[in-house]
Amino acid sequence: MRWIATTVCAVSGAALLIAARMADARWFERHVLLPWYYPWAPSWISETRIAAAICGAVLLALAWPIGRGLRRSTLAGWLRVALAVVLGLATSEVVLRLNEHGTTYWRSLKLEFHFGRTDPRFGWVLLPSRTTVLGPKERRSSYSIDAWGDRAASDAGAPDPELPSLVVSGESIAVGHGVAYEQTFAARMGKDLGLQVVNVACGGYGSDQAYLRLDDVMRRLKIPLAVVTTFVPVMLSRNVQDYRVRLVLRDGALELVPPAQGFLAGLRLRDLFVNELPYMGEADLRRSMELTAAVLRETARTARAHGAEPIFALFSIGPERPLDDHVEAPLVRALFVDQRLPFALIDVDRSELIVGDGHPGPAAHRRIAQVLGSALRARLSRAQ
């Protein structure tokens, strides 16, 4: 045990020092910021390399003393250590389950759960036929949800399946988080293009959830003419989280599978480590890219199969700049350029973001509507 402990400490220390050396800004962008935190970088990011280096040096320094100390350890001592570890883990699990009401505490804080519910197919949906006012006092927003469960101008009624329609799918930017309905890019586009808007987006959605909602509504509409689907890099992590029903790629085909099952899948500690740890290794990132690429292809195919012109709306925080100057450029090329999927990359200046929130504000939505409207008019005219 003495030599095992010494070796483990030394190897762990060396690994931390190597990680601190390798984890430069580009590494953090690829494995942490883009798939988890974009566009906001948490305050601890800049300190992580220093902390890893310090921990690595400490472990290397303590490797030999720890090994010498363990030479005098007895079986009873090791059993006490093991019991302490088990009790610590059990206590952590109990604490993490406190204050739960239908879902894990860290997910219950999501805005969509204040006016939504869990759903066995889509993960969660918005509650139909009601209006909810949410947000801080200085910027309250009214969210009206129609009878189909979509954000709309009013909670009365539902879309008319017979009308020519613009369908919007995606996540919180698409639903218009923090913005009055009439100021959202979806509502503005509907008015400019003269189309009924059916907005099936929902905050926190992954690409698979956005596609499933789109597929569902396209079967209900008779004349869908255009589909706008939003994409942001954080969807890469959402697309592989297994706490909900999700699409997976098996033998090149998309398959809907239930949430992870079994005793371990039900542990909150496991959920935090597997689904909420803000890091994607190279293998997980590659798997998510392959899955996301397939979902995006199917999204475009579904829109076209119903006679609609698809376009993907991509958002980047910063001034207008060429594609290659974006940190997202490799993702955009792999998912959209190489797959020949129609997209518009829209730069949103930080001054256009909602203060203290990070979502695009009314001015950004106005410009997004103009960019997407122009792109769709061109595509619709060519299709005719």
C-alpha positions as CSV (number, residue, x, y, z in Angstrom):
1,M,0.0,0.0,0.0
2,R,2.9,2.3,0.7
3,W,4.2,2.1,-2.8
4,I,0.8,2.2,-4.3
5,A,-0.1,5.4,-2.5
6,T,3.3,7.0,-3.4
7,T,2.8,6.1,-7.0
8,V,-0.8,7.3,-7.2
9,C,0.1,10.7,-5.6
10,A,3.1,11.2,-7.8
11,V,1.3,10.3,-11.0
12,S,-1.7,12.5,-10.1
13,G,0.6,15.4,-9.4
14,A,2.5,15.0,-12.6
15,A,-0.9,14.7,-14.5
16,L,-2.1,18.0,-13.0
17,L,1.1,19.7,-13.9
18,I,0.8,18.5,-17.5
19,A,-2.8,19.5,-17.6
20,A,-1.9,23.0,-16.4
21,R,0.6,23.2,-19.2
22,M,-1.7,22.0,-21.9
23,A,-4.9,23.8,-20.8
24,D,-4.3,27.1,-22.7
25,A,-7.0,29.5,-23.9
26,R,-7.6,27.5,-27.1
27,W,-8.1,24.3,-25.0
28,F,-10.6,26.0,-22.7
29,E,-12.5,27.4,-25.6
30,R,-12.9,24.0,-27.3
31,H,-13.5,21.8,-24.2
32,V,-15.2,24.1,-21.7
33,L,-16.3,27.5,-22.9
34,L,-18.0,26.8,-26.2
35,P,-19.9,23.6,-25.2
36,W,-20.8,24.8,-21.7
37,Y,-20.6,28.5,-20.9
38,Y,-20.5,30.5,-24.2
39,P,-20.7,33.5,-24.3
40,W,-20.0,34.1,-20.6
41,A,-16.7,32.7,-19.1
42,P,-17.0,32.0,-15.4
43,S,-14.7,33.9,-13.1
44,W,-12.7,30.8,-12.1
45,I,-11.6,30.0,-15.7
46,S,-8.5,32.2,-15.6
47,E,-7.5,30.7,-12.2
48,T,-7.9,27.0,-13.1
49,R,-4.4,26.5,-14.6
50,I,-2.8,28.1,-11.5
51,A,-4.8,25.9,-9.2
52,A,-4.0,22.8,-11.2
53,A,-0.3,23.6,-11.1
54,I,-0.3,24.2,-7.4
55,C,-2.2,21.0,-6.6
56,G,0.1,19.0,-8.9
57,A,3.2,20.4,-7.1
58,V,1.7,19.7,-3.7
59,L,0.9,16.1,-4.6
60,L,4.4,15.5,-5.9
61,A,5.9,16.9,-2.7
62,L,3.6,14.8,-0.5
63,A,3.9,11.6,-2.4
64,W,6.8,10.2,-0.4
65,P,5.7,11.4,3.0
66,I,2.2,9.9,2.5
67,G,3.7,6.6,1.4
68,R,5.9,6.5,4.5
69,G,2.9,7.3,6.7
70,L,0.9,4.5,5.2
71,R,3.6,2.0,6.1
72,R,2.3,1.9,9.7
73,S,-1.4,1.7,8.7
74,T,-3.5,-1.3,9.8
75,L,-6.4,-3.0,8.2
76,A,-8.7,-1.4,10.8
77,G,-7.4,2.0,9.8
78,W,-8.1,1.4,6.1
79,L,-11.6,0.2,7.0
80,R,-12.2,3.4,8.9
81,V,-11.1,5.5,5.9
82,A,-13.3,3.5,3.6
83,L,-16.3,3.9,5.9
84,A,-15.7,7.7,6.1
85,V,-15.6,7.9,2.3
86,V,-18.9,5.9,2.0
87,L,-20.6,8.0,4.6
88,G,-19.4,11.2,3.0
89,L,-20.8,10.2,-0.4
90,A,-24.1,9.1,1.2
91,T,-24.4,12.4,3.0
92,S,-23.7,14.4,-0.2
93,E,-26.4,12.4,-2.0
94,V,-28.9,13.3,0.7
95,V,-28.0,16.9,0.7
96,L,-28.3,17.2,-3.1
97,R,-31.9,15.8,-2.8
98,L,-33.1,18.4,-0.4
99,N,-35.6,21.0,-1.7
100,E,-36.5,18.9,-4.7
101,H,-39.9,19.3,-6.2
102,G,-40.4,17.0,-9.2
103,T,-37.0,17.5,-10.7
104,T,-33.4,18.0,-9.5
105,Y,-32.8,21.3,-7.7
106,W,-30.3,22.6,-10.2
107,R,-32.7,22.1,-13.1
108,S,-35.7,23.4,-11.2
109,L,-34.0,26.9,-11.3
110,K,-34.3,27.0,-15.1
111,L,-36.7,29.7,-16.3
112,E,-38.7,27.3,-18.4
113,F,-39.8,25.3,-15.4
114,H,-41.6,28.4,-14.0
115,F,-44.1,28.1,-16.8
116,G,-43.5,24.6,-18.1
117,R,-43.5,21.0,-17.2
118,T,-41.6,17.8,-17.9
119,D,-42.7,15.8,-21.0
120,P,-42.0,12.2,-21.8
121,R,-41.0,12.9,-25.5
122,F,-39.6,16.4,-25.5
123,G,-38.0,16.6,-22.1
124,W,-40.1,19.6,-21.1
125,V,-42.7,21.8,-22.7
126,L,-44.4,25.1,-21.9
127,L,-47.8,25.0,-20.2
128,P,-50.5,25.8,-22.8
129,S,-53.2,28.5,-22.6
130,R,-51.7,30.7,-19.9
131,T,-49.7,33.9,-19.5
132,T,-46.8,34.2,-17.0
133,V,-44.9,37.3,-16.0
134,L,-41.3,36.6,-15.0
135,G,-38.0,38.4,-14.5
136,P,-36.6,41.0,-12.2
137,K,-38.7,44.0,-11.3
138,E,-36.7,46.3,-13.6
139,R,-37.4,44.2,-16.7
140,R,-40.5,42.0,-16.3
141,S,-41.4,40.0,-19.3
142,S,-44.8,38.5,-20.2
143,Y,-44.8,35.0,-21.7
144,S,-48.1,34.1,-23.4
145,I,-48.4,30.4,-24.4
146,D,-51.1,29.4,-26.8
147,A,-53.2,26.2,-26.9
148,W,-50.4,24.3,-28.8
149,G,-47.9,25.1,-26.0
150,D,-46.0,27.7,-28.1
151,R,-45.1,31.3,-27.3
152,A,-47.5,33.6,-29.0
153,A,-49.0,37.1,-28.9
154,S,-51.9,35.8,-26.7
155,D,-52.7,32.7,-24.7
156,A,-56.1,32.5,-26.4
157,G,-56.6,30.3,-29.4
158,A,-54.0,28.3,-31.4
159,P,-52.3,28.5,-34.8
160,D,-54.5,28.0,-37.9
161,P,-53.2,24.8,-39.7
162,E,-54.5,26.2,-43.0
163,L,-52.5,29.4,-43.0
164,P,-49.0,29.9,-44.7
165,S,-46.6,29.7,-41.7
166,L,-43.2,30.5,-40.5
167,V,-42.0,27.9,-38.0
168,V,-39.3,28.8,-35.4
169,S,-37.6,26.2,-33.4
170,G,-34.6,26.2,-31.0
171,E,-33.7,27.4,-27.6
172,S,-34.1,30.5,-25.4
173,I,-33.0,33.0,-28.0
174,A,-35.6,31.6,-30.4
175,V,-38.4,31.8,-27.8
176,G,-37.4,35.4,-27.1
177,H,-36.1,35.1,-23.5
178,G,-36.4,38.4,-21.7
179,V,-38.0,40.2,-24.7
180,A,-41.7,41.1,-25.2
181,Y,-43.3,38.9,-27.8
182,E,-43.8,41.6,-30.4
183,Q,-40.1,42.5,-30.2
184,T,-38.8,39.0,-30.8
185,F,-37.2,38.2,-34.1
186,A,-39.9,35.5,-34.7
187,A,-42.8,38.0,-34.4
188,R,-40.9,40.7,-36.5
189,M,-40.2,38.1,-39.3
190,G,-43.8,37.0,-39.3
191,K,-45.0,40.5,-39.8
192,D,-42.4,41.4,-42.4
193,L,-43.0,38.2,-44.4
194,G,-46.8,38.2,-44.0
195,L,-46.7,34.7,-42.4
196,Q,-48.3,33.1,-39.4
197,V,-45.7,32.5,-36.8
198,V,-45.6,29.1,-35.0
199,N,-42.8,29.3,-32.4
200,V,-42.1,25.8,-31.0
201,A,-38.8,26.9,-29.3
202,C,-38.2,26.4,-25.6
203,G,-35.5,27.6,-23.3
204,G,-32.7,25.1,-22.6
205,Y,-33.5,22.9,-25.6
206,G,-30.8,20.8,-27.3
207,S,-30.8,20.3,-31.1
208,D,-32.6,17.1,-30.8
209,Q,-35.5,18.6,-28.7
210,A,-35.7,21.4,-31.2
211,Y,-36.0,18.9,-34.1
212,L,-38.6,16.7,-32.3
213,R,-40.8,19.8,-31.7
214,L,-40.4,20.8,-35.3
215,D,-41.2,17.4,-36.6
216,D,-44.3,17.3,-34.5
217,V,-45.7,20.7,-35.6
218,M,-44.9,20.2,-39.3
219,R,-47.3,17.3,-39.3
220,R,-50.1,19.6,-38.1
221,L,-49.5,22.5,-40.6
222,K,-50.8,22.4,-44.2
223,I,-48.7,25.3,-45.6
224,P,-45.4,25.7,-43.8
225,L,-43.3,27.9,-46.0
226,A,-40.1,28.6,-43.9
227,V,-38.3,27.1,-40.9
228,V,-35.8,29.0,-38.8
229,T,-33.9,26.9,-36.3
230,T,-31.4,28.5,-33.9
231,F,-28.1,26.9,-32.9
232,V,-25.6,28.0,-30.2
233,P,-22.5,26.0,-29.2
234,V,-23.9,25.1,-25.7
235,M,-26.2,22.8,-27.5
236,L,-23.3,20.4,-28.0
237,S,-23.3,19.6,-24.3
238,R,-27.1,19.5,-24.0
239,N,-27.3,17.0,-26.9
240,V,-25.5,14.3,-25.0
241,Q,-27.0,14.7,-21.5
242,D,-28.8,11.5,-20.6
243,Y,-31.1,12.6,-17.8
244,R,-33.9,13.1,-20.3
245,V,-35.4,11.4,-23.4
246,R,-33.0,12.1,-26.2
247,L,-31.8,11.2,-29.7
248,V,-28.7,9.0,-30.1
249,L,-26.9,7.9,-33.3
250,R,-26.8,4.2,-33.8
251,D,-25.5,2.6,-37.0
252,G,-25.8,6.0,-38.7
253,A,-29.5,6.4,-37.8
254,L,-31.1,8.6,-35.2
255,E,-33.0,6.8,-32.5
256,L,-35.1,8.1,-29.6
257,V,-34.1,6.5,-26.3
258,P,-35.3,6.9,-22.7
259,P,-33.3,8.6,-19.9
260,A,-30.5,6.6,-18.4
261,Q,-31.9,3.8,-16.2
262,G,-30.7,2.0,-13.1
263,F,-29.5,2.7,-9.6
264,L,-26.4,4.7,-10.6
265,A,-28.4,6.8,-13.1
266,G,-30.7,7.8,-10.3
267,L,-27.9,9.2,-8.1
268,R,-27.6,13.0,-7.9
269,L,-23.8,12.7,-7.6
270,R,-23.6,10.7,-10.8
271,D,-26.0,13.2,-12.6
272,L,-23.7,16.1,-11.6
273,F,-20.6,14.4,-12.7
274,V,-22.0,13.0,-16.0
275,N,-24.4,15.7,-17.1
276,E,-23.3,18.9,-15.4
277,L,-19.5,18.8,-15.1
278,P,-18.4,21.7,-17.4
279,Y,-16.0,19.8,-19.5
280,M,-16.1,17.8,-22.7
281,G,-13.2,15.5,-23.5
282,E,-12.2,15.0,-27.1
283,A,-14.1,11.7,-27.5
284,D,-17.3,13.2,-26.0
285,L,-16.9,16.3,-28.2
286,R,-16.5,14.2,-31.3
287,R,-19.5,12.1,-30.4
288,S,-21.6,15.2,-29.8
289,M,-20.5,16.7,-33.1
290,E,-21.5,13.5,-35.0
291,L,-24.9,13.4,-33.3
292,T,-25.5,17.1,-33.8
293,A,-24.5,17.0,-37.4
294,A,-27.1,14.2,-38.0
295,V,-29.8,16.0,-36.1
296,L,-29.2,19.2,-38.1
297,R,-29.3,17.3,-41.4
298,E,-32.6,15.7,-40.3
299,T,-34.0,19.1,-39.3
300,A,-33.3,20.5,-42.8
301,R,-34.7,17.3,-44.5
302,T,-37.9,17.4,-42.5
303,A,-38.5,21.1,-43.4
304,R,-38.0,20.4,-47.1
305,A,-40.1,17.3,-47.0
306,H,-43.1,19.5,-45.9
307,G,-42.4,22.1,-48.6
308,A,-40.6,24.6,-46.3
309,E,-37.3,26.4,-46.8
310,P,-35.0,25.8,-43.8
311,I,-32.4,28.2,-42.5
312,F,-30.3,27.9,-39.3
313,A,-29.6,31.0,-37.2
314,L,-26.2,31.0,-35.5
315,F,-25.3,33.7,-33.0
316,S,-21.9,34.9,-31.9
317,I,-21.1,37.6,-29.3
318,G,-18.9,40.3,-30.6
319,P,-18.5,42.8,-33.5
320,E,-19.2,41.8,-37.1
321,R,-16.2,39.9,-38.4
322,P,-15.4,37.2,-41.0
323,L,-16.1,33.6,-40.2
324,D,-12.5,32.6,-39.7
325,D,-12.1,35.3,-37.0
326,H,-14.8,33.5,-34.8
327,V,-13.8,31.0,-32.2
328,E,-16.8,29.0,-33.4
329,A,-15.4,28.8,-36.9
330,P,-14.4,25.1,-36.7
331,L,-17.8,24.1,-35.4
332,V,-19.6,26.2,-38.0
333,R,-17.6,24.7,-40.8
334,A,-18.0,21.1,-39.6
335,L,-21.8,21.4,-38.9
336,F,-23.0,23.7,-41.6
337,V,-20.5,24.6,-44.3
338,D,-19.3,21.0,-44.9
339,Q,-22.9,19.7,-44.7
340,R,-24.1,22.4,-47.1
341,L,-26.8,23.5,-44.7
342,P,-28.2,27.0,-45.2
343,F,-27.2,29.3,-42.3
344,A,-26.8,32.9,-41.2
345,L,-24.0,33.7,-38.7
346,I,-25.2,36.8,-36.8
347,D,-22.8,38.7,-34.6
348,V,-24.4,40.3,-31.6
349,D,-22.6,43.1,-30.0
350,R,-22.3,43.0,-26.2
351,S,-24.1,46.3,-26.0
352,E,-27.1,44.6,-27.6
353,L,-27.4,42.0,-24.8
354,I,-29.8,42.2,-21.9
355,V,-27.8,43.6,-18.9
356,G,-26.8,40.9,-16.4
357,D,-28.5,38.2,-18.5
358,G,-26.6,37.6,-21.7
359,H,-29.5,37.0,-24.1
360,P,-30.0,39.3,-27.1
361,G,-32.2,42.4,-26.3
362,P,-34.8,44.1,-28.5
363,A,-32.3,45.8,-30.7
364,A,-30.5,42.6,-31.5
365,H,-33.8,40.8,-32.2
366,R,-34.6,43.6,-34.7
367,R,-31.4,43.1,-36.5
368,I,-31.6,39.3,-36.4
369,A,-35.1,39.5,-38.0
370,Q,-33.7,41.7,-40.8
371,V,-30.8,39.3,-41.6
372,L,-33.0,36.2,-41.5
373,G,-35.8,37.9,-43.4
374,S,-33.6,38.9,-46.2
375,A,-32.0,35.5,-46.4
376,L,-35.4,33.8,-46.5
377,R,-36.9,36.1,-49.1
378,A,-34.0,35.2,-51.4
379,R,-34.5,31.4,-50.8
380,L,-38.3,31.6,-51.1
381,S,-38.0,33.5,-54.4
382,R,-35.6,30.9,-55.8
383,A,-37.9,28.1,-54.6
384,Q,-40.8,29.6,-56.5
